[in-house]
Amino acid sequence: METLSEAIQRLQGEGYDGNWYATDDGDLQCGECGETFDPTEVTVDHRERFEGQSDPADMTILYALSGPCGHRGLYSANYGPEAQPADIAVIRRMDSAPPSEPAR
């Protein structure tokens, strides 16, 4: 089973070398250009969930994203009981968006 750090390295090797961040308003900010987007405007190319081997409450989700700005990067967050409010808002909005077309 792939670890979170292995998944990050693999996705960075596939060109997802930027970072995305949740804002307090529940939007996503591109770390490359600084623009902020509604999470439904960002394409989710990959989504992976991880649980800690020793603590099932240690849950992380990793997204590989392509933004309307043309940048690709990673967004990770805790989910479950340790999730932050901004991350919860972003994850809910991304998961409620219609499925994205596969990346080309």
C-alpha positions as YAML, in Angstrom:
chain: A
units: angstrom
residues:
- id: 1
  name: MET
  ca: [0.00, 0.00, 0.00]
- id: 2
  name: GLU
  ca: [1.32, 3.43, -0.98]
- id: 3
  name: THR
  ca: [2.05, 5.93, 1.78]
- id: 4
  name: LEU
  ca: [1.12, 9.61, 1.67]
- id: 5
  name: SER
  ca: [4.72, 10.66, 1.05]
- id: 6
  name: GLU
  ca: [5.08, 8.09, -1.76]
- id: 7
  name: ALA
  ca: [1.87, 9.36, -3.38]
- id: 8
  name: ILE
  ca: [3.12, 12.95, -3.15]
- id: 9
  name: GLN
  ca: [6.42, 12.00, -4.80]
- id: 10
  name: ARG
  ca: [4.64, 10.05, -7.55]
- id: 11
  name: LEU
  ca: [2.22, 12.89, -8.32]
- id: 12
  name: GLN
  ca: [5.01, 15.48, -8.27]
- id: 13
  name: GLY
  ca: [6.78, 13.28, -10.82]
- id: 14
  name: GLU
  ca: [3.64, 13.48, -12.96]
- id: 15
  name: GLY
  ca: [3.84, 17.29, -12.97]
- id: 16
  name: TYR
  ca: [1.75, 18.24, -9.93]
- id: 17
  name: ASP
  ca: [4.57, 20.33, -8.52]
- id: 18
  name: GLY
  ca: [2.63, 23.29, -7.14]
- id: 19
  name: ASN
  ca: [0.59, 23.56, -3.95]
- id: 20
  name: TRP
  ca: [-3.00, 24.54, -3.26]
- id: 21
  name: TYR
  ca: [-4.30, 25.92, 0.03]
- id: 22
  name: ALA
  ca: [-7.73, 26.29, 1.64]
- id: 23
  name: THR
  ca: [-8.71, 29.84, 2.50]
- id: 24
  name: ASP
  ca: [-10.79, 30.81, 5.52]
- id: 25
  name: ASP
  ca: [-13.69, 31.40, 3.10]
- id: 26
  name: GLY
  ca: [-13.62, 27.78, 1.86]
- id: 27
  name: ASP
  ca: [-11.97, 28.59, -1.47]
- id: 28
  name: LEU
  ca: [-8.74, 27.20, -2.94]
- id: 29
  name: GLN
  ca: [-5.68, 29.36, -3.49]
- id: 30
  name: CYS
  ca: [-3.05, 28.43, -6.05]
- id: 31
  name: GLY
  ca: [0.39, 28.63, -4.48]
- id: 32
  name: GLU
  ca: [1.98, 29.34, -7.85]
- id: 33
  name: CYS
  ca: [0.01, 32.38, -9.03]
- id: 34
  name: GLY
  ca: [-1.81, 33.35, -5.82]
- id: 35
  name: GLU
  ca: [-5.25, 33.38, -7.47]
- id: 36
  name: THR
  ca: [-8.22, 32.11, -5.47]
- id: 37
  name: PHE
  ca: [-10.91, 29.87, -6.96]
- id: 38
  name: ASP
  ca: [-14.19, 28.29, -5.97]
- id: 39
  name: PRO
  ca: [-13.31, 24.59, -5.43]
- id: 40
  name: THR
  ca: [-15.90, 23.62, -8.05]
- id: 41
  name: GLU
  ca: [-13.84, 25.51, -10.68]
- id: 42
  name: VAL
  ca: [-10.74, 23.38, -10.09]
- id: 43
  name: THR
  ca: [-10.35, 20.01, -11.84]
- id: 44
  name: VAL
  ca: [-9.73, 17.05, -9.54]
- id: 45
  name: ASP
  ca: [-7.42, 14.76, -11.49]
- id: 46
  name: HIS
  ca: [-6.64, 12.34, -8.63]
- id: 47
  name: ARG
  ca: [-8.04, 11.82, -5.13]
- id: 48
  name: GLU
  ca: [-6.46, 9.52, -2.57]
- id: 49
  name: ARG
  ca: [-7.31, 8.87, 1.06]
- id: 50
  name: PHE
  ca: [-4.93, 7.65, 3.75]
- id: 51
  name: GLU
  ca: [-5.36, 6.39, 7.30]
- id: 52
  name: GLY
  ca: [-2.57, 6.06, 9.83]
- id: 53
  name: GLN
  ca: [-1.55, 2.47, 10.48]
- id: 54
  name: SER
  ca: [-1.40, 2.97, 14.24]
- id: 55
  name: ASP
  ca: [-4.29, 5.44, 14.55]
- id: 56
  name: PRO
  ca: [-7.38, 5.20, 12.31]
- id: 57
  name: ALA
  ca: [-8.29, 8.76, 13.40]
- id: 58
  name: ASP
  ca: [-5.15, 9.95, 11.55]
- id: 59
  name: MET
  ca: [-6.91, 10.48, 8.21]
- id: 60
  name: THR
  ca: [-5.56, 12.53, 5.29]
- id: 61
  name: ILE
  ca: [-6.89, 13.17, 1.81]
- id: 62
  name: LEU
  ca: [-4.65, 14.15, -1.09]
- id: 63
  name: TYR
  ca: [-5.91, 15.82, -4.26]
- id: 64
  name: ALA
  ca: [-3.97, 16.36, -7.49]
- id: 65
  name: LEU
  ca: [-5.55, 19.46, -9.03]
- id: 66
  name: SER
  ca: [-5.49, 21.40, -12.28]
- id: 67
  name: GLY
  ca: [-6.60, 25.00, -11.93]
- id: 68
  name: PRO
  ca: [-8.24, 27.41, -14.35]
- id: 69
  name: CYS
  ca: [-4.98, 29.37, -14.11]
- id: 70
  name: GLY
  ca: [-3.14, 26.49, -15.81]
- id: 71
  name: HIS
  ca: [-1.18, 25.40, -12.75]
- id: 72
  name: ARG
  ca: [-1.18, 21.86, -11.43]
- id: 73
  name: GLY
  ca: [-0.48, 20.99, -7.83]
- id: 74
  name: LEU
  ca: [-1.38, 19.13, -4.69]
- id: 75
  name: TYR
  ca: [-3.82, 19.89, -1.91]
- id: 76
  name: SER
  ca: [-3.84, 17.78, 1.22]
- id: 77
  name: ALA
  ca: [-5.95, 18.01, 4.33]
- id: 78
  name: ASN
  ca: [-6.99, 16.08, 7.37]
- id: 79
  name: TYR
  ca: [-10.49, 14.69, 7.18]
- id: 80
  name: GLY
  ca: [-12.67, 13.15, 9.83]
- id: 81
  name: PRO
  ca: [-12.41, 14.35, 13.43]
- id: 82
  name: GLU
  ca: [-9.17, 16.30, 12.91]
- id: 83
  name: ALA
  ca: [-10.40, 18.30, 9.89]
- id: 84
  name: GLN
  ca: [-10.19, 22.09, 9.96]
- id: 85
  name: PRO
  ca: [-13.34, 24.09, 9.05]
- id: 86
  name: ALA
  ca: [-11.78, 25.61, 5.90]
- id: 87
  name: ASP
  ca: [-10.69, 22.16, 4.69]
- id: 88
  name: ILE
  ca: [-14.14, 20.71, 5.39]
- id: 89
  name: ALA
  ca: [-15.73, 23.47, 3.27]
- id: 90
  name: VAL
  ca: [-13.28, 22.92, 0.38]
- id: 91
  name: ILE
  ca: [-13.67, 19.12, 0.42]
- id: 92
  name: ARG
  ca: [-17.48, 19.31, 0.53]
- id: 93
  name: ARG
  ca: [-17.57, 21.73, -2.39]
- id: 94
  name: MET
  ca: [-15.10, 19.72, -4.50]
- id: 95
  name: ASP
  ca: [-16.93, 16.46, -3.77]
- id: 96
  name: SER
  ca: [-20.30, 18.01, -4.69]
- id: 97
  name: ALA
  ca: [-19.05, 19.28, -8.07]
- id: 98
  name: PRO
  ca: [-19.90, 17.27, -11.20]
- id: 99
  name: PRO
  ca: [-17.15, 14.84, -12.18]
- id: 100
  name: SER
  ca: [-14.30, 16.38, -14.14]
- id: 101
  name: GLU
  ca: [-13.18, 15.17, -17.53]
- id: 102
  name: PRO
  ca: [-9.97, 13.14, -17.32]
- id: 103
  name: ALA
  ca: [-6.76, 15.10, -17.73]
- id: 104
  name: ARG
  ca: [-5.18, 14.95, -21.18]
...
